[in-house]
Every structure is written in C-alpha cells, then in structure tokens.
Amino acid sequence: MALSARFGELDEAPLARSPIVSVVWQLRFEDHPALAAPQAALSFQEFLGGPEQFSLTLLPKVQLSVQATGPTVENMPQSATGAAGGGWRLYAADGSWQISAESGSLAVETTRYGTWENDFSPRLRRVLDALKDVGTPVIESCLGLRYINVLIGSAVGKSPMSATSELSGLIAPWLLGPLNEARLEDSVQASQGRAVFAFEQANAILNHGVISTETRELGYLIDIDAFREGGRAFRIDDVMTQSAALHDVALGLFQTSLTTEALEAMRCASADVAG
C-alpha cells in the first residue's frame, strides 16, 4: 500500500509550536578511512563555508587493550592492543545543526528543524555534495532518519501538564494503552510502548510514552526511527530520494499519533489556544 493511501495527504506545513527535540539523519557504509581523516574534516568545513560558518572538533580514538586469561601458551601473544573510533564533528556557528563523521558513518543532526523540503533536505544535499570531494563510499549498509518529539503543554497552547488525564484529546487513543481505561488513567505514573512497522519504502520503530521532562513537567514522547537496511551500491541521488521517503514515513506516523485537536493547536501561532 502506498503511503498516500495509508496516511492520506501529509501536511508539510511547519508547526508554529513544534514538539521536535532532535532530528538525526545517519548513513552507514563500509569502512572508509578517508572520511575520518583530518583532511576530510577540513574539506567539509571549507565546502560548507569555512571556519566562520562551522567550528571543528576531532573525535578522539579509543585505545583498546585485551589481556588474555588462563594458562600461558608458549609463542601465543597474551595481550592485544588497538584503536577504535576517531573522526570529526562540525558545529554550525549559529548552533542550528552539526555534522559527524567516522570511518563507517556520516550523520547530520539538528535541534532547530523547520521543514524537510526547505530546511533539512537542502542541508543534507550540501553534506552529500561535500562528500564527493573526499571520495564517496562504495556500499551503503543502513540509512536512517530519526525524529524525537516531546509533546508538552506549551506545544498545544496549554499550561504545563501535571496529570496524565490531560493527555486525553491530544494523543491518539491507539497509543494511550492504560490511559484509555477510566478506572486507571488518574493513577498512571508512567507508560512506555514500542511498535515496529514494515512499510513498502522502509521500516520504522516508534517508541512512545509518558515522561517527565527536565523541568519536571509531564510530557509525551513520540520517538520515530525510520530506516532501510541491506547492502546496496552507494548513490547520492538514491540516498536523497530514500531519505525523503523516510521523512514521509516519519511524518505519517507522527500525524497519526496525535489527534486533530493537537495538530491544529500546534499549527496555530496564537499565544493562547486552549485557554
């Protein structure tokens, strides 16, 4: 079944009150040491606007040491050492996004998400174009796009929520579990759930549930990780096309996880929606 038939018309308009905490795109591929080298970091930095636009941090290598136990065998080494990790991270000067690279992965992350079409996708294209200068990988092993959302009172024009019963009318009933039972809803202190989906374009994992934020406010987590696995030839245009499909899957799940009332409140820019 096509996504358009499954979820209906997806609303791509940005939310005036977005519950997005973080968006992470990640590509995994065969071991590609050139990407983790300092020269690659400098090449990416220059391509994306230079040190005025992006600060650079090299990720440390982790030294590993394995000591054998048990009887000593003549001529057999009793310990082994090695190094793992390493790579680099670029931070945008305005704090809006960052890029991380290791020898087997490339990631783009933002905490200030606008829209896919006008914001995240163009950034992703710039990063993949910069990858050409370093040398592209040969085999893609996994492609993922994760949206972490936390719905709190301010996202829907309400005061901070303190009771799980206040989630009624905001979160789709199919996610609420024990909160749908009138005899239990005022006693629920926490509720976590996990659903795994297999769509035509991708797979997705949805982790959700009642949480307490750092400010001790009650919130509801909607953590969507859409991905495709399996080795295939790495092609930039295909990665962009599939990344857009992962976005559609994540957006469809997000909009299906909330009620119409909640979505309308998030779209409204008024200072007071629900009173």
C-alpha positions in Angstrom: 0.0 0.0 0.0 1.4 3.4 -1.0 2.0 5.9 1.9 -0.6 8.3 0.3 -3.2 5.6 0.6 -2.1 4.6 4.1 -1.8 8.1 5.8 -3.7 10.3 3.4 -2.4 13.7 2.4 0.5 14.6 4.6 0.6 18.2 5.8 4.1 19.5 5.2 3.4 23.0 6.7 5.8 23.9 9.6 4.3 23.8 13.1 4.2 27.1 14.9 4.7 25.1 18.1 6.9 22.2 17.2 7.4 19.4 19.7 10.6 18.3 17.9 13.6 17.9 20.2 16.1 16.5 17.8 16.3 15.2 14.2 19.1 12.8 13.3 20.0 11.5 9.8 22.6 8.8 9.6 24.2 6.9 6.8 26.3 3.7 7.4 28.7 2.2 4.9 31.8 0.1 4.5 35.0 1.1 6.3 36.0 4.3 4.6 39.1 5.6 6.5 39.5 8.7 4.3 36.3 10.1 5.7 37.7 10.1 9.3 40.9 11.8 8.4 41.6 15.4 9.4 41.9 16.4 5.8 38.3 15.3 5.2 37.1 17.4 8.1 38.9 20.5 6.7 37.5 19.7 3.2 33.9 19.6 4.6 34.5 22.7 6.6 35.7 24.7 3.5 32.9 23.4 1.3 30.3 24.4 3.9 31.6 28.0 4.3 34.8 27.8 6.2 35.6 28.2 9.9 33.4 31.3 10.1 30.4 29.0 9.5 31.5 25.8 11.2 33.8 25.0 14.1 35.7 21.8 14.0 36.3 19.1 16.7 38.3 16.0 16.1 36.9 12.9 17.9 39.4 11.0 19.9 40.4 7.5 19.1 39.6 5.0 21.8 42.5 2.8 22.8 41.6 -0.9 23.3 43.6 -3.4 25.3 42.6 -7.1 25.6 44.5 -9.2 28.1 44.3 -13.0 27.8 43.4 -15.0 30.9 44.1 -18.6 31.7 47.2 -20.8 31.2 50.1 -19.3 29.2 50.7 -21.0 25.9 54.2 -20.7 24.5 54.6 -18.4 21.5 51.0 -17.2 21.8 50.5 -13.4 22.4 48.9 -12.8 25.8 47.5 -9.3 25.0 46.4 -7.2 22.1 46.1 -3.5 21.7 44.4 -1.4 19.1 42.5 1.8 18.4 38.8 2.3 17.5 36.7 5.3 16.7 38.2 8.6 15.7 36.6 11.0 13.2 35.4 14.6 13.5 32.4 16.8 14.1 31.4 20.2 12.7 29.2 22.6 14.6 27.3 25.4 12.8 28.2 28.8 14.2 24.5 29.6 14.8 24.1 26.3 16.7 21.4 25.1 14.4 23.0 21.9 13.2 26.0 19.6 13.2 27.7 17.0 11.1 29.6 14.0 12.5 31.8 11.5 10.6 33.6 8.3 11.4 35.2 5.8 9.1 31.9 3.9 8.8 29.2 6.5 9.2 28.1 10.1 8.4 25.4 11.9 10.4 23.6 15.2 10.3 21.7 16.4 13.4 19.6 19.5 14.2 17.6 20.8 17.2 16.1 23.6 15.1 14.0 21.8 12.5 12.0 23.8 10.0 10.6 21.7 7.2 12.0 18.8 5.2 11.7 20.5 1.8 13.0 23.9 2.6 15.3 23.3 5.5 16.7 19.8 6.2 16.8 18.3 2.7 18.9 21.2 1.3 21.4 20.9 4.2 21.6 17.1 3.5 22.3 17.7 -0.1 25.1 20.1 0.7 26.7 17.5 3.0 26.5 14.8 0.4 27.9 17.1 -2.2 30.8 17.8 0.1 31.3 14.0 0.4 32.2 13.9 -3.3 35.4 16.0 -2.6 36.6 13.4 -0.1 35.6 10.3 -2.1 32.2 8.6 -1.8 31.8 5.2 -0.1 31.1 2.2 -2.3 28.4 0.3 -0.3 25.5 1.7 1.8 24.7 -0.7 4.6 22.0 1.3 6.5 20.2 4.6 6.1 18.1 6.1 8.9 16.2 9.2 9.9 15.0 9.7 13.5 12.6 12.3 14.9 12.4 12.7 18.7 9.3 14.6 19.7 8.2 15.5 23.2 4.7 17.0 23.5 4.3 19.3 26.5 1.6 21.8 27.4 3.2 24.8 25.6 3.2 22.8 22.3 -0.6 22.9 22.3 -1.1 26.3 23.9 -1.7 25.0 27.4 -0.1 25.5 30.8 2.4 22.8 31.9 0.6 19.5 32.3 0.8 17.6 35.6 -1.7 14.8 35.2 -1.8 12.1 32.6 -5.5 12.7 32.2 -4.6 16.0 30.4 -3.2 13.9 27.5 -6.7 12.8 26.6 -7.8 14.5 23.4 -4.1 15.1 22.4 -2.6 11.7 21.9 -4.3 9.3 19.5 -6.2 6.6 21.5 -4.3 3.7 19.9 -1.1 4.9 21.7 -2.5 5.5 25.2 -2.9 2.0 26.5 -3.9 2.1 30.2 -4.8 5.8 29.9 -7.8 4.7 27.9 -9.2 3.0 31.0 -11.3 5.4 33.1 -10.6 3.4 36.3 -6.8 3.7 35.8 -6.0 6.9 34.0 -5.6 9.1 37.1 -3.3 6.5 38.7 -0.8 6.0 35.7 2.6 7.4 36.7 4.4 6.3 33.6 3.6 4.4 30.4 6.0 3.2 27.7 5.3 1.5 24.4 7.2 0.3 21.3 5.8 -0.6 17.9 7.8 -1.9 14.9 6.4 -1.3 11.4 7.3 -2.6 8.0 6.3 -0.4 5.2 6.9 -0.7 1.5 9.5 2.1 1.5 11.1 1.4 4.9 10.9 0.0 8.3 10.2 2.1 11.4 10.3 1.9 15.2 8.1 4.0 17.3 8.9 4.4 21.0 6.3 6.4 22.9 5.1 7.0 26.4 4.5 9.4 29.3 7.7 11.0 30.5 8.9 13.7 33.0 10.9 16.5 31.4 14.0 18.1 33.0 11.7 20.8 34.4 9.5 18.1 36.0 6.7 18.8 33.6 4.7 15.9 32.3 5.2 15.2 28.6 4.5 12.5 26.0 7.4 11.1 23.9 7.0 10.2 20.3 10.3 8.9 19.1 10.2 7.7 15.4 13.2 6.0 13.8 12.6 5.2 10.1 15.3 3.3 8.3 16.2 0.9 5.5 18.9 -1.8 5.8 20.7 -4.1 3.5 23.8 -3.6 1.4 23.5 -1.7 -1.9 25.6 0.4 -4.1 26.0 3.9 -2.7 24.4 6.6 -5.0 23.8 10.1 -3.8 20.6 10.6 -5.7 19.2 7.4 -4.4 20.1 8.3 -0.8 18.3 11.7 -1.2 15.3 10.0 -2.7 15.1 7.4 0.0 15.8 9.9 2.8 12.7 11.8 1.6 10.7 8.6 1.7 11.9 8.0 5.3 10.7 11.5 6.1 7.3 10.7 4.7 7.1 7.6 6.9 8.1 9.5 10.0 5.7 12.3 9.3 2.8 9.9 8.6 3.4 8.2 11.9 3.8 11.5 13.8 0.5 12.9 12.4 -1.3 9.5 13.1 0.0 9.6 16.7 -1.8 12.9 17.5 -5.4 14.0 17.4 -6.7 16.6 15.1 -7.1 18.9 18.1 -3.4 18.6 19.0 -2.2 19.2 15.4 -4.4 22.2 15.0 -3.1 23.7 18.2 0.5 23.2 17.1 -0.2 24.9 13.8 -1.8 27.9 15.5 0.6 30.8 16.3 -1.9 32.4 18.7 -0.5 32.9 22.2 -3.5 31.1 23.8 -5.3 28.3 22.0 -6.8 26.1 24.7 -7.2 28.6 27.4 
